[in-house]
Amino acid sequence: MSVNPSSMDTFEPLLDSEQAAALVKVHPKTLQRYARTGLVRGYRIGKLWRFRASDLDRCPPLTVSSDQLSVASHHCDMERK
């Protein structure tokens, strides 16, 4: 079996949830939820999620803005009343 040298240049190892989450600075479970909903591209292998760093680099920012935090905290305060 012959290996095409150009295919070796495009090989990218898959990251597990913890490694990928550390790159985008979110909790691993949050990253898995984003993958389930299609916000980021992830690959489900059995029960495990795997991610490519290049896919995470292309996705929109995954952090919550301060505007979203204030709306979320206001929403939580409204639910308590």
C-alpha positions in Angstrom: 0.0 0.0 0.0 1.4 3.4 -1.0 0.9 6.5 1.0 0.4 9.8 -0.8 2.8 12.3 0.7 0.4 15.2 0.1 -2.3 13.5 2.2 0.2 13.4 5.1 0.4 17.3 5.0 -3.4 17.6 5.6 -3.5 15.1 8.6 -4.8 16.8 11.7 -5.1 14.9 15.0 -8.4 15.1 16.7 -8.6 16.7 20.1 -10.7 15.4 23.0 -13.4 17.6 24.7 -11.0 18.8 27.4 -8.2 19.8 25.0 -10.6 21.5 22.6 -12.5 23.3 25.4 -9.2 24.6 26.8 -8.4 26.2 23.3 -11.7 28.1 23.2 -11.8 28.7 27.0 -15.2 27.1 27.7 -16.2 24.1 29.8 -15.9 20.7 28.0 -19.7 20.1 28.6 -20.5 23.5 27.1 -18.4 22.6 24.0 -20.2 19.3 23.6 -23.5 21.1 23.8 -22.4 23.5 21.1 -21.4 20.5 19.0 -24.8 18.8 19.5 -26.6 22.0 18.5 -24.4 22.6 15.5 -22.7 25.8 16.7 -19.3 24.1 16.3 -18.3 21.1 14.3 -17.6 18.1 16.4 -17.3 14.4 15.7 -19.1 11.9 17.9 -17.2 8.6 18.1 -19.3 6.3 20.3 -20.0 8.3 23.4 -16.9 10.5 23.0 -16.7 13.9 21.2 -13.6 14.8 19.1 -12.8 18.2 17.6 -10.3 19.6 15.1 -8.5 22.7 16.2 -8.9 24.2 12.7 -12.7 23.8 13.0 -12.7 25.6 16.3 -10.6 28.4 14.9 -13.2 29.1 12.2 -16.2 29.1 14.5 -17.8 32.3 15.9 -16.5 33.4 19.3 -17.8 31.1 22.0 -17.6 33.4 25.0 -20.6 35.2 26.4 -20.6 38.9 26.1 -21.3 41.2 29.0 -24.6 42.2 27.4 -25.7 38.6 27.4 -24.7 38.2 31.0 -26.7 41.2 32.1 -29.8 39.9 30.2 -29.3 36.4 31.6 -29.0 37.7 35.2 -32.0 40.0 34.7 -33.9 37.0 33.4 -32.9 34.9 36.4 -33.9 37.7 38.8 -37.3 37.8 37.1 -37.8 34.1 37.6 -37.2 34.4 41.3 -39.9 36.9 41.8 
